[in-house]
Structure formats: structure tokens, C-alpha cells
């Protein structure tokens, strides 16, 4: 008799709390995957249109992005399932899913030339960081030559 009562309580709990959470979590995952797919295919179109090679390196970025999105998402799903007694919806995972969809929307809306400028700026900064000693020497030489020219100009005036 006691086992049946416990079974009834667990079944009632699952029906009242877990099913809605599971449905909303599944919808969140579907929306995230759909937004990533839209971003992936628009990225391929933009690359094709601009004549940029579509390499495996570029395609791997989608897998890295999925890892960045779904690792925290799964932790938040766990928190939502634990807190399903208190919260009526899986709020934490839904907020994260909304953030990921927003990021994908922004990525699709960005112009390819803006992304190219961002990548170019990143490459420029890495070159500057790699050659900082040479740049410092060059700057010092320019300043030294400027001071030398000013001194010579003053000497000629005298």
C-alpha cells in the first residue's frame, strides 16, 4: 500500500511540474538549433558571395559555438529541473536560450564587411603584440631623429 502511495505522489509530481519543464526545455533547444542553423547557412552564403574560401577551420567554428552555448545550457537545465518544484517554468535555461538566439540574430544581421574589419583589427593587434619590441625601437628612432633635426635647425639659425 505504501509503495502505491509513493508511486502516486511521484507520478503526480512529474505530471504537475516536470512535463511542462521538459516541453519548454525541448522548445528552447529547438529554437537554439534553428537559430544556429540559420546563422550557419547565412554565413556560408555570405562567404560564397564574397569569394571567401569555406574551409574546415571556418566550419569548425559552428561546433565550437555549439559547445559554448550548450555547456552552460545543460548546467542551467539541471538547475531548472531541481528547482521545478518552486519555479513554474525553466527560467534559467530559457533566459540563456534567449541570449544565444539574440547572439545568433546579431551575427546574421552583421554585414560581412563588419566581420572582416573586426577580424582585421584582431590580426593587426596580434602583429603589434608580436612585434612590440621592434615597434618600440622604431618609435624611439623616430623621436631621436626628430629631436636631432630640431637641434640641427636651431644650430643653423645661430
Secondary structure, DSSP 8 states (H G I E B T S, - for coil): -HHHHHHHHHHHHIIIIIHHHHHHHHHHHHHHHHHHHHHHHHHHHHHHHHT----HHHHHHHHHHHHHHHHHHHHHHHHHHHGGGT-SS-HHHHHHHHHHHHHHHHHHHS-HHHHHHHHHHHHHHHHHHHTHHHHHHHHHHHHHHHHHHHHHHHHHH-
